[in-house]
Amino acid sequence: MLKKLSFCMLLLSFFVIGCSTGYKQSGGGLTGFGFQDFQIEEDTYKIRFSGNAITTKEKVEDLALLRASELAIKHGYNYFVVLQEEDDYTSKTQKPTKTITQEEKKTSSGRVSTTTAEEGYSQEVETYFKKALVVKCYKEKPSENIAVYDAKKTYDSISAMYKIK
């Protein structure tokens, strides 16, 4: 019994982990989960990352920064700064459903007794987080008093945190 329970818990954890938004380019279409990026200028990019219903806001923010660091490295830059950022989310509410349970019991005379219990309404809300960044990349660390990301360190840190290769 304990082995079956452990196996079921293991399968459930794989299912939950597997359902989180993966780090990939957005396929657009119906799902649209993942990243999109657009080059605005030679050293400036707009990045959008969209999570699914079980991707946390923090993970969406981290993966947008991961994509920014990837773009900086890919194009020969060592640093980047966030010029603009925008948070967004969409909530979807499923129609409330009434929970009704029925229990049947046999009486000593052989008759069947049915008990019906109404437990109220249940409603499910799914939230989809999105993050948009405009980043400017630099070969040398800018001297201005602004938050500067080291592209390599940011990439290494976030990719290790989420086990992304």
Contacts in CASP RR format, 6 or more apart in sequence:
PFRMAT RR
TARGET T0000
AUTHOR 0000-0000-0000
METHOD contacts of the structure
MODEL  1
MLKKLSFCMLLLSFFVIGCSTGYKQSGGGLTGFGFQDFQIEEDTYKIRFS
GNAITTKEKVEDLALLRASELAIKHGYNYFVVLQEEDDYTSKTQKPTKTI
TQEEKKTSSGRVSTTTAEEGYSQEVETYFKKALVVKCYKEKPSENIAVYD
AKKTYDSISAMYKIK
16 54 0 8 1.000
19 52 0 8 1.000
19 54 0 8 1.000
20 52 0 8 1.000
20 54 0 8 1.000
20 55 0 8 1.000
20 59 0 8 1.000
21 33 0 8 1.000
21 34 0 8 1.000
21 50 0 8 1.000
21 51 0 8 1.000
21 52 0 8 1.000
21 54 0 8 1.000
21 55 0 8 1.000
21 59 0 8 1.000
21 60 0 8 1.000
21 63 0 8 1.000
22 33 0 8 1.000
22 34 0 8 1.000
23 34 0 8 1.000
23 35 0 8 1.000
23 63 0 8 1.000
23 66 0 8 1.000
23 162 0 8 1.000
23 164 0 8 1.000
24 34 0 8 1.000
24 35 0 8 1.000
25 34 0 8 1.000
25 35 0 8 1.000
25 36 0 8 1.000
26 32 0 8 1.000
26 33 0 8 1.000
26 34 0 8 1.000
26 35 0 8 1.000
26 36 0 8 1.000
26 48 0 8 1.000
26 50 0 8 1.000
27 33 0 8 1.000
27 34 0 8 1.000
31 52 0 8 1.000
32 50 0 8 1.000
33 50 0 8 1.000
33 51 0 8 1.000
33 52 0 8 1.000
33 55 0 8 1.000
34 49 0 8 1.000
34 50 0 8 1.000
34 51 0 8 1.000
34 63 0 8 1.000
35 47 0 8 1.000
35 48 0 8 1.000
35 49 0 8 1.000
35 50 0 8 1.000
35 63 0 8 1.000
35 64 0 8 1.000
35 67 0 8 1.000
36 47 0 8 1.000
36 48 0 8 1.000
37 45 0 8 1.000
37 46 0 8 1.000
37 47 0 8 1.000
37 48 0 8 1.000
37 67 0 8 1.000
37 71 0 8 1.000
38 45 0 8 1.000
38 46 0 8 1.000
39 45 0 8 1.000
40 46 0 8 1.000
40 134 0 8 1.000
43 75 0 8 1.000
43 77 0 8 1.000
43 136 0 8 1.000
43 137 0 8 1.000
43 138 0 8 1.000
44 83 0 8 1.000
44 134 0 8 1.000
44 135 0 8 1.000
44 136 0 8 1.000
44 137 0 8 1.000
45 68 0 8 1.000
45 71 0 8 1.000
45 134 0 8 1.000
45 135 0 8 1.000
45 137 0 8 1.000
46 132 0 8 1.000
46 133 0 8 1.000
46 134 0 8 1.000
47 64 0 8 1.000
47 67 0 8 1.000
47 68 0 8 1.000
47 71 0 8 1.000
47 132 0 8 1.000
47 133 0 8 1.000
47 134 0 8 1.000
47 135 0 8 1.000
48 64 0 8 1.000
48 130 0 8 1.000
48 131 0 8 1.000
48 132 0 8 1.000
49 60 0 8 1.000
49 63 0 8 1.000
49 64 0 8 1.000
49 67 0 8 1.000
49 130 0 8 1.000
49 131 0 8 1.000
49 132 0 8 1.000
50 60 0 8 1.000
50 128 0 8 1.000
50 129 0 8 1.000
50 130 0 8 1.000
51 59 0 8 1.000
51 60 0 8 1.000
51 128 0 8 1.000
51 129 0 8 1.000
51 130 0 8 1.000
52 128 0 8 1.000
53 92 0 8 1.000
53 126 0 8 1.000
53 127 0 8 1.000
53 128 0 8 1.000
55 128 0 8 1.000
55 129 0 8 1.000
56 129 0 8 1.000
57 87 0 8 1.000
57 89 0 8 1.000
57 129 0 8 1.000
59 162 0 8 1.000
60 129 0 8 1.000
60 130 0 8 1.000
60 131 0 8 1.000
61 87 0 8 1.000
61 131 0 8 1.000
62 158 0 8 1.000
62 161 0 8 1.000
62 162 0 8 1.000
63 131 0 8 1.000
63 158 0 8 1.000
63 162 0 8 1.000
64 131 0 8 1.000
64 132 0 8 1.000
64 133 0 8 1.000
65 133 0 8 1.000
65 149 0 8 1.000
65 154 0 8 1.000
65 158 0 8 1.000
66 154 0 8 1.000
66 155 0 8 1.000
66 158 0 8 1.000
66 159 0 8 1.000
66 162 0 8 1.000
66 164 0 8 1.000
68 80 0 8 1.000
68 82 0 8 1.000
68 133 0 8 1.000
68 135 0 8 1.000
68 149 0 8 1.000
68 151 0 8 1.000
68 154 0 8 1.000
69 80 0 8 1.000
69 149 0 8 1.000
69 151 0 8 1.000
69 152 0 8 1.000
69 154 0 8 1.000
69 155 0 8 1.000
69 158 0 8 1.000
70 155 0 8 1.000
71 80 0 8 1.000
71 135 0 8 1.000
71 137 0 8 1.000
72 78 0 8 1.000
72 79 0 8 1.000
72 80 0 8 1.000
72 135 0 8 1.000
72 137 0 8 1.000
72 151 0 8 1.000
73 151 0 8 1.000
73 152 0 8 1.000
73 155 0 8 1.000
75 137 0 8 1.000
76 137 0 8 1.000
76 139 0 8 1.000
77 137 0 8 1.000
77 138 0 8 1.000
77 139 0 8 1.000
77 151 0 8 1.000
78 138 0 8 1.000
78 139 0 8 1.000
78 140 0 8 1.000
78 141 0 8 1.000
78 150 0 8 1.000
78 151 0 8 1.000
78 152 0 8 1.000
79 137 0 8 1.000
79 138 0 8 1.000
79 139 0 8 1.000
79 140 0 8 1.000
79 141 0 8 1.000
79 142 0 8 1.000
79 148 0 8 1.000
79 149 0 8 1.000
79 150 0 8 1.000
79 151 0 8 1.000
80 135 0 8 1.000
80 136 0 8 1.000
80 137 0 8 1.000
80 138 0 8 1.000
80 148 0 8 1.000
80 149 0 8 1.000
80 151 0 8 1.000
81 135 0 8 1.000
81 136 0 8 1.000
81 138 0 8 1.000
81 142 0 8 1.000
81 146 0 8 1.000
81 147 0 8 1.000
81 148 0 8 1.000
81 149 0 8 1.000
82 133 0 8 1.000
82 134 0 8 1.000
82 135 0 8 1.000
82 147 0 8 1.000
82 149 0 8 1.000
83 134 0 8 1.000
83 135 0 8 1.000
83 136 0 8 1.000
84 132 0 8 1.000
84 133 0 8 1.000
84 134 0 8 1.000
85 131 0 8 1.000
85 132 0 8 1.000
85 133 0 8 1.000
85 134 0 8 1.000
86 131 0 8 1.000
86 132 0 8 1.000
86 133 0 8 1.000
87 129 0 8 1.000
87 130 0 8 1.000
87 131 0 8 1.000
88 129 0 8 1.000
88 130 0 8 1.000
88 131 0 8 1.000
88 132 0 8 1.000
89 127 0 8 1.000
89 128 0 8 1.000
89 129 0 8 1.000
89 130 0 8 1.000
90 127 0 8 1.000
90 128 0 8 1.000
90 130 0 8 1.000
91 125 0 8 1.000
91 126 0 8 1.000
91 127 0 8 1.000
91 128 0 8 1.000
92 125 0 8 1.000
92 126 0 8 1.000
92 127 0 8 1.000
92 128 0 8 1.000
93 123 0 8 1.000
93 124 0 8 1.000
93 125 0 8 1.000
93 126 0 8 1.000
94 123 0 8 1.000
94 124 0 8 1.000
94 125 0 8 1.000
94 126 0 8 1.000
95 123 0 8 1.000
96 121 0 8 1.000
96 122 0 8 1.000
96 123 0 8 1.000
97 121 0 8 1.000
97 122 0 8 1.000
97 123 0 8 1.000
98 118 0 8 1.000
98 120 0 8 1.000
98 121 0 8 1.000
99 118 0 8 1.000
99 119 0 8 1.000
99 120 0 8 1.000
99 121 0 8 1.000
99 122 0 8 1.000
100 116 0 8 1.000
100 117 0 8 1.000
100 118 0 8 1.000
100 119 0 8 1.000
101 116 0 8 1.000
101 117 0 8 1.000
101 119 0 8 1.000
102 114 0 8 1.000
102 115 0 8 1.000
102 116 0 8 1.000
102 117 0 8 1.000
103 114 0 8 1.000
103 115 0 8 1.000
103 117 0 8 1.000
104 112 0 8 1.000
104 113 0 8 1.000
104 114 0 8 1.000
104 115 0 8 1.000
105 112 0 8 1.000
105 113 0 8 1.000
105 115 0 8 1.000
106 112 0 8 1.000
106 113 0 8 1.000
107 113 0 8 1.000
137 151 0 8 1.000
138 148 0 8 1.000
141 148 0 8 1.000
141 150 0 8 1.000
142 148 0 8 1.000
158 164 0 8 1.000
159 165 0 8 1.000
END
